[in-house]
Amino acid sequence: MSRSLICALMGTALILTPIAAFAAHGRPGLWTVTSTMEMKNMPQMPPEAMAMMKARGMPMPGAPFTTQMCMTQEQVNADKPPAVRNEDVSCDTTVISSSPTAMHTQVVCKGRVNGTGDMQMSWRGTDHYEGTYSFKGESGGRPQDMTTHYTGDFVKADCGSVKPFGPPPPR
C-alpha cells in the first residue's frame, strides 16, 4: 500500500472523527478529542511509511491519538456534521437519526478512498461526546475496513492559537 493512500485513509478518518461534535449539542471553544483506530485486513505497513506517519503526527493504528480542535458558534448551531472535501477525498454525511442525546449518520466517500461509513455518537450535556465510526470500502483498489472510537471533551471557551475546522483554503 503506498504512503499516499495510507495518508488519505488515515487523514479521512482523522477529519471525520472530530467533526462528529459539529452538531447542535456542543459549545463553542476549545475541545480535546481522543481517537483510537483499528484497521482490519491491512497489509503490514512498511517501516518507512510508519516513520513518515509518526513524523507527521499521524496516529498509529491501535494507538490512541489526542488532538485539539476549535468549534465556532456557527458550527455548534449546525444540524449535521459538514461535508469533507480535500484534493484526495470527498465525503458527504447524511443524518439517519437524531435525538437530544445521540446521532446516527452515514458517510459516503469518493476519490482516493471510496466507501461508506457509519457514525454513531452520543452526548453527555454540552461538554462531552463519544462514539464510533466504522468504514468499509477501498483505497487504491485494496479493501479497507476500519473502526475508530472517539471521545471529545470541552476545555475552555477561548481557542487560543487553535484554528476552527473548515474547508481547506483555495489553491
Secondary structure by P-SEA (a helix, b strand, c coil): ccaaaaaaaaaaaaaaaaaccccccccccbbbbbbbbbbcccccccaaaaaaaaaaccccccbbbbbbbbbcccccccccccccccccbbbbbbbcccccccccbbbbbcccccbbbbbbbbbcccccccbbbbbbbbcccbbbbbcccbbbbbccccccccccccccccc
